[in-house]
Every structure is written in C-alpha cells, then in structure tokens.
Amino acid sequence: MEANQSLQENSESFDLNTQKQEEDIVIHNGEGSVSAVLETKECDSKAQGCSVQAPKKKRGRKSNAEREAMKLKEKVDDDNVAASVIETRGIRLNTLNEGVEEDESEGVNGGTVKKRRGRKRKTLGKGEASDAKAKDEANGEEIFKDGHEEQSGFSKQSRRGRKRKTSNNDDEASDAKVEDGSNGESEMPSESTTQRRSLRSARRHSNTPETLKVKRNVKFTEEECLMCHQCQRNDKGEVVRCTRCKRKRYCLFCLKNWYPEWKNDDVAEACPVCRGNCNCKACLRSDELIKKMKEEAKKKRYEGNEVELSKYLLIRLLPFVRQLNEEQMLELGLEAKRQGLSLSELNIEKAEYSAKERVYCDNCKTSIFDYHRSCRKCSFDLCLTCCHELRNGQLLGGADPVEWEFIKCSLDYLHGGKKKEKVKESEIHELPADPEPDIRGWSRSGWHAESDASIPCPKVNDVCCHSFLELKSIFGQAFISELVYKAEELAKSYKVQNAIETPDNSCSCPKICKNTDVRNNMRKAASREDSSDNWLYCPRAVDLQPVDLKHFQWHWNKGEPVIVSNVLECTSGLSWEPLVMWRAFRQITNTKHGQHLDVKVLDCLDWCEGEINIHQFFTGYTKGRYDWKDWPQILKLKDWPPSNLFEERLPRHCAEFISSLPYKEYTDPLRGALNLAVKLPEKCLKPDMGPKTYIAYGLAQELGRGDSVTKLHCDMSDAVNVLTHIADVKLEHKNFVAIDTLKLRHLEQDKKELFRDDQEGETNVGMPASSPSTVDDLSNGSELQDVEKVKMKHESMMSIGEDASDGALWDIFRRQDVPKLQEYLKKHFREFRHVHCRPLNQVMHPIHDQTMYLTEEHKRKLKDEYGIEPWTFIQKLGDAVFIPTGCPHQVRNLKSCIKVALDFVSPENVGECFRLTEEFRTLPINHKSSEDKLEVKKMTVYAMDNVVKKLEKTRLVTLASGLFCQRHY
C-alpha cells in the first residue's frame, strides 16, 4: 500500500510538471503550438500509463483481474493517443531507399524522432543527413529537449548511444539506458519506449496503407544512389555505374586512386566486383573465394586423368619406399638376433604418439616417421640412421654446437671507415645458428653400441641410468613391408614398369641454333661449351595446354629450372600494390590480431635486423630510402605477413596467387595430384609450405655492398616463385655521386683487409686462405685504374633492368656443379661480408650457411678457375620461376619487388630431398638448417599409401565392371 501511495504521489507531481511544460511550449512554439500541446498530452498520457505499469515489476502482489485491467487501460490510452496524433499530423512513409518514417513536425515525440532519424542517418548520405539535422535545429528541437529530458530521464549521452544502436533489441537497450534516470527505484519503462509502442499501435489501427519495412527502390539503386562501393561515401560527386550488375558504383576519386589503369568505360561495362578484383577492404578480407576453392578441391578431379597420374606417382615413389623398407628390415634382423627369435616371432611395440606431434631424433633432429629406438624410462628417441652410425663407430649426425662471434664496428666502417669500437656479440640476427646454442643436456663422449647391437640411453639422471633403447614402430610392425608388396603387385597389374617415357621421346623443343639467342618457349641462360642445357624452357601461361605437362616433366626430370611467363594474365587482375596488401592486412580495431604497424626489416648493408613503421617501409618501396651518406638503403621485409597467417589475413591475395600457378598437378596446395605435401592426412601435423611473401627494395646497379639479395642457398623442397609487383626507384644525381665515391672507399677497404691480416688473428681451421690471385687483383693498380674499374662495372650493369618489366636477377646452379661450387666458396670465403659488413672468418657449410652472394666478378672467376657457370636470367613481372630441389640459387632485385613463393614436393625430386635430409643432419645442432622440417620420408609413405588405395579401388571397380559385362553379354 505504501508503494502504491508513493507511486500515485509521483504521478500527480508528474502531471503538474507536464501541465506547466505544456503552457511554456504553447507560449514559445508559435504556429507549432497545437502539435506541441498534443505531444505534451501524449507524454502525459504515457506517464500516467507508466505510473500504473510500474507495480507490474513486483510479481505476486497483483491479482490476474487487476493485471488484465491495467493492460486494458494501457491499450485504451495508446489508442486514444495514436488517434490524436494521426488526426492532427498524420503519418506518411518516406519514399527514399530505406523506407524510414519521417515526421513533418520535428518538435513532436523528441525521443522517438531521434531514434528514427538515427536509423535514417545510418543509410542516407552525409549530405542528406546534414539537411535533416539542420531541419531539426530549425524547428526548435533543442527547445523541447531541455524540458523533456528532465522528465523522461534521458541524458544526452544515452540518446547518442541509442542512435548508434542498430541491433534488433532496441527496446531492451533503451530500457537499460534509463536505469540511471530512475535511480533503480521504480524501474519505470522509458518514455521513448512507450512512445514507440504508441506509434506501432497507431500504425496498426490506421487506415493508411503502409508497410513496416520498405525494400530498397530498384530505380533509386540503379539510377540515383551515389554511394561508392569502394569508400562507402556518397558525397564525392559523380560516380560510374556498372551496367552488368546494376548495383555497384565507384566514385571518380576512388577509381583514380585505386584503379589507375582502368578507364571509366571499362568500369561501366563490368565493375571490379563483377570482375572479381575489387580491392576495397570488405572484398579484400572476404574468404568466400578461398573457401570455394577448398570445397572444389574435394570434388574436382583432373579431367579423368587421375589414374594415370597415380600410376606415374607409383613408379616414381616405389624405389624410395623400398629403400625405407630395407632399412627397417635390417634393424628388425639385428633385433631378432639380439633376442634370439626369428622375424616371424619378433613382436615390435607400437609407439603411442599424437598425430599433431612431430617426433624427431634427439641426436640429429631428423624426423622420425616409423621405426626408431626409444628409452622406456625417459623421452629419448633415436632414429635408425644414428643407430647404424653408432654401431659403425662413426656418429656423423648431430654435430656439436658451434659458437658464432662477429665484431661490431662503428657506422663509418660500413662505408670504408676505420674500426673504432669493437664489441663482440654472439648469434646476431641473420646467423646460420639459432639465437641460443642448443645445449644437449647429455654427452656423446663414450657413447657406443654394445657387442649385441643394443644401444644404451646416453642420458644419466635419477630416472634413467643407461637403460637400453627399445625398438618401436609408429605405423605398425609390418606396415611398410606390406605397402611395398601392394605397390609391387599394382605395378605388375598395371604394367607401369615402362610408364616413364624416355627423355628423347617427350621434348618438343625446337632444335636450338647456335647463332641465335631468341626462341619460342625458350630462353638462353648460359654459355657453357659443349652443353645442351644452356637454354631454359619458358612457355607462356596463356598458351599452356594439358598436353604440355609431359614437356614440363621432361625438363623437370633433368633438374632444369622452368620459367612460365605472364601467369598473372590468367587471374582476375587483383592489385598487388603494397598499400592494397597493407589495407587488407592491417587491423586497427580488432585487438585479437594487434595493430601490426611496426614490422621487422633486414638492412642488406650490415645484415642486421630492425623495426620500421609499415607505412614508412612502403613509402621507401616506391620512392627509395637513403642513409647518412646518400647511399641507397636497401631493406627487406622479414616474414610479413607470417606464412602461417597468409591465407587468414590475405585471403583474396592467397586465392589469386593459387589461381595464377601453372602445372597445378604439382603446385596446387589443396589438391595437387603430384604434390606429395598434399597427401598428408588432415589430422597429421604438416610442414609450412607457404605461400610466403618476399618484399624488398631493389636497384638495377650492382653496388657490391648492400645489394638487395637473397644469398646463395639450397631449398629442401621444390619451389615456385611468382613476381607479382615491381616499382622502379629513380636515383638523383647526388646518389650517383655518393655511389661512385663510396665504391672507391669500399675497394680500398677490401684491399687492406685482404692484403694484410686485419682481423686480429681470427682463423678458421681447415679452411684455405684467400687465393693469391685475389689479393693481387685488389692490390695491384693505381687509384686511376680503380676508378676505371668502377666506371666499367657501372656501364656494364646499366643494361640490366632497363626493361620496364624487369624485376630480379636469378642465378641457379646445376646439381652436378655443386662440388666445384663448394670448393670455390671454401677457397674464397674470406672475400665475402656478412653481419656488420665484416668479412667471414668461419664457414660451416658454404651453401647452407647462406652467407655468400656471388657478384659478377666472382662468377667470372668461378668460370675461369673451375669452368662452371649458373643459369642466369631476369625474372620479369608475372614470371613464375620453378626451382628444383638440390639446385643452389641466389637472387638480386633490380627493382623494388613483391614476390610470392610456394614450396611443393614433386616425385621426380624425392631423391634429392632424401639426400639433403641426410646432409642437413650432419650440421651442428644449433645450425638453422639442421632441423628436418620437411619430413619427406613420412610424406613419401603417406603418398604411397594414398596411391595404393586409389589404384586398388580402381582395379576393383574395373574387375566388377568386367564381370558384369560377362554375365549380361
């Protein structure tokens, strides 16, 4: 009773205030006083309704009859108010595109009008929204607001919050906003909520035909709307409308900035959305296309050629699966002999490992795919290769870690100055070893196999004290041997022993004339005497046909690189401009991914890592950057975006790249029939095969020091590299002067450091000193001769990169030339500079260290001393370069370049992958290349298992079909 009495007192006080407000509005509102009075009466009526409704919140205190009476009273009040409003001012539908109601009198129903206008501003252009706002102010909205806010409990901030609210729970949101106004005592519904209910009731009872939601007017969308799809604004003037979809339009400003190569007629014929290359933020971040490609990958087949490709894969992989089986059978024989059992009686325990776990050898870091030895008391695992080496008394895998030290000098040293400060730093940035040397935690000294071929665990601790390693299997004891048996039976059944054609019958390249350097589908890349591989296969992507796959395989089987030109012509034409990629990648409001405004870069002068704002980096990408001596500053963007996030953060560019790749039987990362990396099951942990981006500055002139290079290295798998974007940076006169001047200082510095020991006794055991001829070349001659050398080299390099489409200079060495190449590098390693621009003082592996780049001078001396030369060619915009496994290569950017690369494993080069795996395992355990990240042996087993299942299924279908035909015919 006390609550009801208090509520009635509040209601009476509210009535007195509204009456006083009504009188004030009539005085100040002039001609609009009638509508204002009606509005005030409406508010009065609803306030009374609210005072009656308030006790409803207190459940259990009112009977059903009382609640029904209150509902009836509320309905009658709402109907009366709605009838008054309709009679006085009427309600009409807005004929604009969103169909939002618009009141003639802006002073009425302040809270409701502002809510509806908030929706209208959500869809209208800025110009129309500004006109509506001006009309509100002109009709005295602010005059009504001051008095009305005190009664309704709305604050200015809460009403703004409601205008931004676009969800379907507007009533709940508005109710939550008024809790502060009522202080949580009576929990009365907000006045604007009551007003909205009244208007909805008025619409239901009105005889005016109307629709609550009016669909967008088609004529308005096609002919009148000025909303630009790119910038989502309608105040930039004239737009170009698409005549194909008739829904999208682009303003001239956006077309000029983001589609400069497009003409207005091209956009009118088919807009970027219709062509599939729109680079607005929404389209760039859409993953619909990549999802569609994944769905198609599960269904699509290679035009009925899948059986033939499976047979080709079978005959290629069978020798390597046999090799793995022989290694396992040898270990099984030793284990059976140790236990005194026959092979049939021997039982091998199956190891329990998660499919998402990568099992590797604790000694050499090689991946363990099946058979291995493991300690029962600790987690020590040993691969079969290490077991064999340990029994032979020569453990080659997992060499002891090596400490790397470089001397950091002053900045002036980078350009030929004297060394001032000397600070020894270990493991700096781009070193061949990890930042912290891996400590084994156990010693290899004294570790040997027993006379019965058993191997003790080398770890000594409280848990494990030289317990013996037991033989275990991951796939199962007889899995590999049964796989080999099935594969051999299928090879006999399909008669695939001769499935691989001889090279002489597969190449359709025209006979090369010695007097010409130009051939269709061929590109000259070397000048070796008495050699037939100076030319590289270089077809155009638009001309490729399914029958060209065998031609590619002929060259690929010989270990030759292949260049496919103009691959971007086969795509939708999505822009690879750096700022377009940045817009797609950046995240400002999404805190889940961070802002990513600063990125890591590598300075090619001192090979040290730093950070830079991403926008500043891309500005230098197109306009250039220079150091304190006006020397071009060459930066390489490091791991941006991270390869594991490329598909997630750049989904459209990922789909565009995949669609550009030729020979999809090898390169398709989703369903490549001849790509072994695709054969790994979904549940299995997969290696990172890309795509990866390589973004770096570049300069056509070879600087000799600080060039934009990827140093000589050898990838563990096959790779395809596509040049997607280039930018030519023009040097100024002062930069050319600085280059010529500093090159002379660099030459003098090289003579001093090579002619006399300027490295404070630093030596490298087992490595020969620099060749005397090199020292003589640098020490002999006057300064005038040095100047002439610089000028001649500058003139000889001017022709490189002159073509507008030239992007990068590639050098790829043949596999058979690798031994001589390594010998040359070991002989001349001190002539190369790396971290802090210091000469190298030690080398673990001349190629896998990735610390050397062969300049034009070094390539000349290599040919003079050892008679070998690489394939040298220029990668042009849109070229896809296929690099076989086992071919050392290096790259120098002639312009600022964006390249995207993808790794794959082809059946032709599985043998090279096996060889490199064995080579990497002998490196020091803290070397960056020592870890077996590819796991090619596991990949080969899964690929063979997949092929066997497919061919067995095909054979059963064929047999069943044959039996069916015999019975019916």
MIKOLPA-279811 format. One record per residue (C-alpha): residue in one letter; x, y, z. Coordinates in steps of 0.25 Angstrom, whole numbers, plus 2048, in hexadecimal, padded with zeros to 3 digits. Each point is the difference from the previous one (the first is absolute). Example, Ala and Ser with C-alpha at 12.3 -4.5 7.8 and 13.67 -1.06 7.14 Angstrom:
BEGIN
A8317EE81F/S80680E7FE/
***
This chain:
BEGIN
M800800800/E80B80A803/A8077FD7F3/N7F38027F9/Q7FD80D807/S80E8057FD/L7FE7FD7F2/Q7F48087FF/E80780C806/N80A7FF7F6/S7F67FF7F5/E7F980D805/S80D807801/F8037FC7F1/D7F28057FB/L80380E806/N80D8007FA/T7FB7FC7F2/Q7F580B801/K80A80B803/Q8087FB7F4/E7F48007F7/E7FE80E803/D80E8047FE/I8007F97F3/V7F48077FB/I80680D803/H80D7FE7F9/N7FC7F77F5/G7F88097F7/E7F97FA7F5/G8047F2804/S7F980180E/V7F57F77FC/S8097F47FD/A80880480C/V7F47FF809/L7FC7F37FA/E80E7FB802/T80080480F/K7F27FA802/E8067F37FA/C80C800809/D7F680380C/S7F77F47FC/K80C7F77FF/A80680580D/Q7F37FC807/G8007F37F9/C80E7FE805/S7FC80380E/V7F57F57FF/Q80A7F67FA/A80B80280A/P7FB7F680A/K8007F57F5/K80E7FE803/K7FD7FB80E/R7FB7F37FD/G7F57F9809/R7FA80D806/K7F58027F6/S7F57F67FC/N7FD7FC7F2/A7F48097FF/E80880C804/R80B7FD7F6/E7F57FE7F5/A7FA80D804/M80E8077FF/K8027FA7F2/L7F28057FB/K80380E805/E80D8007F9/K7FA7FC7F3/V7F580A801/D80A80B803/D8097FC7F5/D7F58007F6/N7FB80E804/V80E8067FF/A8027F97F3/A7F38057FA/S80380E805/V80E8007F9/I7FA7FB7F3/E7F5809800/T80980D802/R80C7FD7F9/G7FF7F27F8/I80A7F67FE/R8077FE7F2/L80A7F77FA/N80D8057FC/T8027FD7F1/L80F7FF801/N8087F47FF/E7FF7FB80E/G7F1803802/V80280780D/E7F5808806/E80280F800/D7F7809809/E7FC80E7FB/S80180680D/E80E7FF806/G7FC80580E/V7F77F4803/N8047F3807/G80E804801/G8057F3805/T7F97F87F5/V8048097F5/K80F800804/K8007F1800/R7FA7FF7F2/R80980B7FB/G80B7F8805/R7FC7F47F7/K7FE80A7F5/R80E806801/K8057F1800/T7FC7FF7F2/L80080E7FA/G80B8077FA/K80880B808/G7F980B7F8/E7F27FB803/A8037FD80F/S80680E801/D7F38067FB/A7F87F8809/K80880580C/A7FE80E7FC/K7F17FF7FE/D8007FA80F/E80780C805/A7F780A7F8/N7F37FA806/G80480280E/E8057F2804/E80A80680A/I7F5808807/F7F77F4802/K80C7F7804/D80480880D/G7F27FF807/H7FE7F27FB/E80D7F9804/E7FD80480F/Q7F37F8800/S8047F47F7/G80D7FE807/F8087FF7F3/S80E806800/K8078067F3/Q80A7F5801/S7F57F5801/R7F98057F4/R80C8007F7/G8037F2805/R7F27FC7FB/K8028067F3/R80C7F87FD/K7F97F3804/T7FC7F87F4/S7FC7F2806/N7F27FB801/N80080180F/D7FD80F800/D7F680080B/E8097F8809/A80B8097FD/S7F780D803/D7FB7FA80D/A80E7FE804/K80480E7FD/V7F580680A/E8047F980C/D80980B804/G7F480A7FE/S7F77F980A/N80B7FC80A/G7FC7F27FF/E7F480280A/S7F37FF7F8/E8077FA7F3/M7F68077F7/P8007FE7F1/S80780B7F9/E7F780A7F9/S8067FE7F3/T7FD7F1801/T7F1804803/Q80080A7F4/R8057F57F7/R7F57F6805/S7F580B7FD/L8058037F2/R8007F17FD/S7F27FF805/A7FC80C7F8/R8057FA7F3/R7F87F3803/H7F3808802/S80380A7F5/N7F87FF7F3/T80C8057F8/P8067F47F8/E80F7FF804/T80B7F6801/L8097FF80D/K80C7FD7F8/V8018067F1/K80A7F97F8/R80B8087F8/N7FA8067F4/V8067FA7F4/K80080C7F8/F80780880B/T80B7F6801/E8027FF7F1/E7FF80F7FC/E80080980C/C8097FB80B/L80E806801/M8057F680B/C80E7FC7FB/H8037F1802/Q80F803803/C7FF80B80A/Q7F27FE805/R7FD80F7FE/N7F68087F8/D80680E801/K80B7FF7F6/G7F88047F3/E7FF7F87F3/V8007F1800/V8027F67F6/R7F57F5800/C8027F27FC/T7F67FC7F5/R8027F1802/C7FC7FE80F/K7F980E800/R80280080F/K80F805802/R80580E7FD/Y80E806802/C80380F802/L80B8067F7/F80980380C/C8017F1804/L8027FC7F1/K80B8097FF/N8077FC80D/W7FD7F1800/Y7FE7FC7F1/P80980A7F8/E8017F77F5/W7F17FF7FE/K7F88087F6/N7F2805804/D7FA7F87F5/D8077F3805/V7FA80280E/A7F28037F9/E8017F47F8/A8037F780C/C80480580E/P80C7FB808/V7F67F8809/C7FA7F97F3/R80F7FD7FB/G8047FB80E/N80B809802/C7FA80B809/N80A80580B/C7F780680A/K8027FC80E/A7F47F7801/C8037F97F3/L80F7FE803/R7FD7FA80D/S7F57F67FB/D8037F2801/E7F57FB7F7/L8097FD7F4/I80A7F8808/K7F57F8806/K7FA7FD7F3/M80E7FC7FB/K8017F680B/E7F27FA7FE/E8037FE7F1/A80D7FA804/K7F97F5807/K7F77FD7F4/K8088047F3/R8087F67F9/Y80B8017F5/E7F77FE7F4/G8007F1802/N80F7FF800/E8017FD80F/V8037F27FE/E80B8037F6/L80680A80A/S7FF7F580B/K8087F67F8/Y80A80A7FD/L80280380F/L8007F1803/I80C7FD7F7/R80780D805/L7FF7FD80F/L8027F1800/P80F800800/F80080980C/V7F67F8808/R8087F47FD/Q80C807806/L7F980480D/N7FB7F1801/E80E7FB7FE/E80580980C/Q7F57FB809/M8027F17FC/L80F802804/E7FC80580D/L7F67F5802/G80A7F67FD/L80A80580A/E7F580180B/A7FC7F27FD/K80E7FB801/R80280780D/Q7F37FA806/G8037F27FA/L7F38007F8/S7FC7FF7F1/L7FA80B7F9/S7F27FA800/E8017FE80F/L80580E803/N7F680A806/I80280F7FF/E7F9809809/K7F880B7FA/A80480E805/E7F5809805/Y80180E7FA/S7F680A7FC/A7FD8037F2/K80380F803/E80D7FD806/R80D8007F8/V80A7F5804/Y80E8037FE/C80E7FA803/D80680680D/N80E7FE7FA/C7FF8067F2/K7F28067FF/T7FC7F87F4/S7F17FD800/I7FC7F2804/F7F57FA7F8/D7FF7F2804/Y80A7F7806/H80980580B/R8067FD80D/S7FB80680D/C80380080E/R7F67FA809/K80380880C/C80380E7FA/S7FB8077F3/F80D7FE7F8/D7FE7FB7F1/L80A7FC7F6/C7FE7FF7F1/L8057F37F8/T80B8087F9/C80680480D/C7FF7F2805/H8077FB7F4/E80B80A801/L8027FE80F/R8027F17FE/N80A8037F5/G80880980A/Q7FE80D7F8/L7F4808804/L7FF80B7F6/G7F2806803/G7FE80B80A/A80E806800/D80380880D/P7FB80F800/V80980B7FB/E80180E806/W80080B7F6/E80680E803/F80080C7F8/I80780D803/K7F780D800/C80780C7FB/S7FC80F7FE/L7F68047F5/D80C8077F9/Y8067F27FE/L7F47FC7F7/H80580A7F5/G80F7FD801/G80380880D/K8097FB80C/K7FB7F780B/K7FE80880D/E7F87F880A/K8017F1800/V7F57F8807/K7FF7F17FF/E7F27FB7FE/S7FC7F27FF/E7F57FB7F7/I7FB80D7FA/H7F48007F7/E8027F97F3/L80A7F6804/P8007F17FC/A7FE7FC80E/D7F480280A/P80180C809/E8037F780C/P8097F47FE/D7F97F3803/I8057F980C/R7FE7F17FF/G7FF7FD80F/W8087F37FD/S80E7FD7FB/R8037F87F4/S80E7FC805/G8027F2803/W7F27FC7FA/H8017F47F7/A7F87F37FD/E8027F3807/S8057F47F9/D7F27FA7FF/A7FC80D7F8/S7F880580C/I80180F802/P80080680E/C7F980D803/P80A80B801/K7F980880B/V8047FE80E/N7F780580B/D7F87FC80C/V7F57FA7F7/C8087FA7F5/C80E7FA801/H8057FA7F3/S7F37F77FE/F8007FA7F2/L7F88067F4/E7F57F77FC/L7FB7FF7F1/K7F28067FE/S7F78037F4/I7F780B7FD/F7F87FA7F4/G8007F2804/Q80A7F57FF/A7FD7FB7F2/F7FA80D7FA/I80C8047F7/S8037F27FB/E7F17FD7FD/L7FF80E7F9/V80C7FC7F7/Y7FA7F27FD/K7F38077FC/A80780A7F7/E8087F67F9/E7F37F87FD/L7FA80C7FB/A80C8037F7/K7FF7F37FA/S7F18007FE/Y80080E7F9/K80D7FD7F9/V80680D804/Q80F7FC800/N8018077F3/A7F680B803/I80B80B801/E8048047F2/T80E8027FB/P80480E7FF/D8038007F1/N7F17FD7FD/S7FA80B809/C80780D7FD/S7F98087F5/C80A80C801/P8058047F2/K80F7FE7FD/I80880B805/C8088087F6/K80E805806/N7FF80D7F9/T7F3805807/D7FC80480E/V7F18007FE/R7F77F47FE/N7F17FE802/N7FE7FA80E/M80F800803/R80980A807/K80F8007FF/A80680080E/A80F7FB7FF/S80B7FF7F6/R8077F3804/E8087F97F6/D7FC7F27FB/S7F3801808/S7F17FE7FB/D7FA80680D/N80480F7FD/W7F18037FD/L7F47FF80A/Y7F27FC7FC/C7F880D801/P7F17FE7FB/R7F680B802/A7F57FD80A/V7F48037F6/D8057F67F6/L8027F4809/Q7F77F47FD/P7FE7F3808/V80A7F97F6/D80B80A805/L8017F980D/K8097F57FA/H80980A7FA/F80280780D/Q8037F2807/W80B7FE7F6/H80780C804/W7FD7FF80E/N8057F2801/K80D8047FB/G80180A80C/E7FE80D7F7/P7F980C804/V7F48047F9/I7FA80E7FE/V7F28027FC/S7FD80F7FC/N7F4808802/V7F97F880A/L7F880C806/E7F98017F3/C7F87F3804/T7FB80680C/S7F580A804/G80A80C800/L7FF80380F/S80A80B803/W80D7FC807/E80480F804/P80680080D/L7F680A806/V7F57F77FB/M8067F4808/W80280980C/R7F1804800/A7FC7F17FF/F80A7FC80B/R7FF80B80A/Q7F87FF80D/I7FE80D808/T7F37FD808/N8017F1801/T8087FE80C/K8017F17FE/H80B8017F5/G80680D805/Q80380D7F8/H80C7FB7F8/L80580E7FD/D80F7FD802/V8077F57F9/K80D7F9800/V80A8037F4/L80E7FC7FD/D80A80A7FB/C8087FA7F4/L80C808804/D8037FB80D/W7F67F4801/C7FB80580D/E7F1800804/G7F880C804/E7F2805800/I7F980A7F8/N7F18057FE/I7FA7F87F5/H7FB80D7F9/Q80E806800/F8057F37FA/F7F78007F5/T80280F7FD/G80F7FC7FF/Y7FC7F47F7/T7FB80A7F5/K80880D803/G80D7FA806/R80880280D/Y80E805802/D80A7FF80C/W80880C805/K80A7FF7F5/D7F58007F5/W8037F27FD/P7F37F87FC/Q7FA7F980C/I7FB7F27FC/L7F67FA80A/K7FA7F2800/L7F37FE807/K8017F4808/D7F57F6802/W7F48097FC/P7F67FB801/P8047F4807/S7FE7F47F7/N7F77F9809/L7F780C800/F8018037F1/E7F37F97FD/E7F980580C/R80480F7FF/L8018017F1/P7F57F67FB/R7FD8077F3/H80F8017FC/C8027F2804/A7F57FB7F7/E8068097F5/F80E7FA801/I7FB7F2800/S7F78027F4/S80D8067F9/L8087F4801/P8037F77F4/Y8017F1800/K7F67FE80C/E8037F2800/Y80D804807/T7FD80D806/D7F2800805/P80180080F/L7F27FB802/R7FF7F47F6/G80C7FF7F8/A8017F17FB/L80F8007FF/N80280980C/L8057F780C/A7FD80A80A/V7F17FF7FD/K8007F1803/L80280280F/P7F37FE808/E7F880B806/K8037FB80E/C80F8007FE/L80980C803/K8048067F3/P80D8087FC/D7FF80E7FD/M8008007F0/G7FB80F7FF/P7FB8087F9/K80B80A804/T80280E7FC/Y80E8067FD/I7FF810800/A80D8077FE/Y80680D7FA/G8097FE7F4/L8098087F7/A8057FC7F2/Q80E804802/E8097F6808/L80580780C/G8097F5804/R7FD80380F/G7F2801805/D7F97FB7F4/S7F27FA801/V8037F27FF/T7FB7F2805/K80E7FA802/L8047F27FB/H7F87F5806/C7F97F37FC/D7F27FD804/M7FC7F3806/S7F47FF7F6/D7FC8047F3/A7FA80E7FF/V7F980A7F6/N80280F801/V7F780A7FA/L80480E7FE/T7F3808803/H80480E801/I80C80A7FC/A80380E803/D80B8087F9/V80780980A/K80780C7F8/L80D804807/E80480F800/H80E8067FB/K80580180F/N7FD7F1802/F8087FC7F3/V80C809805/A7FF7F980E/I8007F27FA/D80C8037F7/T80880680C/L7FD7F680A/K8037F47F7/L80E8057FF/R80180080F/H7FA7F2801/L80A7FC7F6/E80C806808/Q7FA7F980D/D7FF7F37F9/K80F8017FC/K80480380E/E7F97F5807/L8037F57F5/F80F8047FE/R80480080F/D7F97F980C/D7F780B805/Q7F77F6808/E8087FF80C/G8057F27FF/E7F27FA7FC/T8027F37F9/N7F87F47FB/V8067F3802/G7FF7F77F3/M7FD80B7F7/P80A8057F6/A80580F800/S7FB8097F5/S8067FE7F3/P80D8087FC/S7FA8047F3/T7F4807807/V80A808809/D8088037F3/D7F38057F9/L7FD80980C/S80E805803/N8058037F2/G7FD80C7F8/S7FF80F803/E7F4808805/L7FD8047F2/Q7FF7F17FC/D7F67FF80B/V7F880B7FB/E8007FA7F2/K7FC7F2806/V7F4807808/K7FB8077F3/M8027F47F7/K7F77F880A/H7F680B801/E7FF8007F1/S7FF7F17FE/M7F580080B/M7F780B7FA/S7FA7F77F5/I7FB7F780B/G7F2804805/E7FD80A7F4/D7F47F97FC/A7F3805807/S7FC7F2804/D80E7FB805/G7FF7FD80F/A80B7F6806/L80D7FA7FB/W8017F1803/D80C7F7800/I7FD7F1801/F80B7F5800/R7FF7F27FB/R8007F580A/Q80D7F97F9/D80780D802/V7FE80180F/P80D7F9805/K80880A7F8/L7F880C804/Q8027FC80F/E80F7FE7FD/Y80180E7FB/L7F880680B/K8097FA80B/K80C8057F9/H7FB80F7FF/F7F680080C/R80880C806/E7FD8097F4/F7F1800805/R7FA80980A/H7F47FD809/V7FB80580E/H80580F803/C8067FF7F2/R80C7F9805/P8087F57F8/L7FC7F2803/N80A7F980A/Q7FA7F2800/V7F77F77F8/M7F87F4804/H7FA7FD7F2/P80380A7F5/I7F27FF7FA/H7F77FC80C/D80580B809/Q7FA80A7F6/T80B80B802/M8058027F2/Y7FC8077F3/L8087FE7F3/T80180D7F9/E8038027F2/E80F800803/H7FF7F3808/K7F87F97F5/R80B8047F6/K80B7FA809/L7F77F3803/K8007FD7F1/D80F8037FE/E8047F880B/Y7F67F4800/G7F98017F2/I7F2801806/E7F580B7FF/P7F2801804/W7F38027F8/T7FF80F801/F7F38077FC/I7F780B803/Q7F27FE807/K7F68097FA/L7F3804805/G7F67F5800/D80B7F57FF/A7FF7F3808/V80E7FA802/F8007F1803/I80D7FC809/P8037F2801/T8047FA80D/G8107FF801/C80380C7F7/P80780B808/H7FB80E7FC/Q80180E803/V7F780D7FD/R80380E7FE/N7F480A7FF/L80280A7F5/K7F4808804/S7F780080D/C7F97F37FF/I7F57F8806/K8027F17FE/V7F77F5805/A8057F2801/L7FB7F2802/D8077F3804/F7FC7F37FB/V8067F27FF/S8007F97F2/P8027F17FE/E80C8037F7/N80880780B/V7FD7F780C/G80E7FA7FE/E80680E802/C7F780380C/F8057F3806/R80F8047FD/L7FE80E806/T7FA7FA80D/E80C7F7802/E80980D7FD/F7F880980A/R8017F680B/T80F800800/L80080F803/P80380680E/I7F37FE808/N7FF80F802/H8008037F1/K7F48067FA/S7FF7F57F6/S8037F4809/E7F17FD803/D7F87F77F7/K7F48097FE/L7FB7FA7F3/E7FF7F1805/V8017FB7F2/K8017F1804/K7F2801807/M7FB8087F4/T8047F57F7/V7FA7F4808/Y7F3808801/A8008037F1/M8037F17FC/D7F57FC809/N7F68097FA/V8047FC7F2/V7FE7F1803/K7F2802806/K7FC8087F3/L8067F67F7/E7FA7F4807/K7F2806800/T8018037F1/R8057F27FE/L7F47FA808/V7F68097F8/T8067FB7F3/L7FF7F2804/A7F2801804/S7FC8077F3/G8077F57F8/L7F87F5808/F7F38087FE/C8028017F1/Q8047F17FF/R7F37FC807/H7F78087F8/Y8067FF7F2/
***
